Amino acid sequence: MLEVTINGAAHSFAAGTTIGQMLDVLELPGEGVAVEVNRNIVPKRSHGEALLGDGDEVEIVTFVGGG
């Protein structure tokens, strides 16, 4: 198991979990989401390939439209 901090809260994931899978588990949409891992922005096109690592610090920002 991997221990990952997401927006300041601790989460556990199986080894080999990608960012895309993490977003699915957290029930976050693939669109309108920015993900930063260890202070590096991960491009959306890489979410399905980029693996989480034990101790990673993840920040997730969702975009909300309005007017």
N, C-alpha and C positions, 0 to 999 in steps of 0.2 A: 504494500500500500504506500501511496505517496501522501505526504502531508503538505498541503498548499494553502496559502493565505490569500483569500479573495476579498478585496475591498475591506480588509481588516479583520475578516472572520476566518477561522480555521475550517478547512474542508479536507476530506480524504477521498482519494481516487485510486483506482487500480493502476498498477504499473502499465505503461504503454498507452495511457489516455492522451488523446489529442485535445487541442483547444476546441475544435469543433464538437467533440464528444462531451467535453466539459460544459459547453454552452447548451447542448441538448439536455444534459442531466439537470442543469440549473433552469431549464425551460425558458431560455432566452433565445430570441430570434436571431437568425444569422444576419439579417439585414438591420441596419441602423445601430450596430454595436461596434465599439472600438475596444480592442484588447491590448493591454500592455503587460508584458511579463518581465520582471526584474528591470523595470524602467526602460524597456525597449518595446516600441509599438510592433505588433505582429500584424502584417498585412492580411486582409480577409482571405486572399487567395491561398494563404499558407495555413489557415485554421485547420484544415483537414490533415495536414502533415506534421505540424509543429507539436512535439510531445511536451507534456508537462514534466517537470523534474521535482524530486523531493526537495522541499524547502522553498519552492518558487513563490514569489510574491506577485500576485496578479491583480490588476486594476481593470475593471470593466465599466465602460461608460455607455449608456444607451442614449440615443438621440430622440428628442421629443419635439414634434412640430407644433406649432400653434400660431395664433395671430391675434 
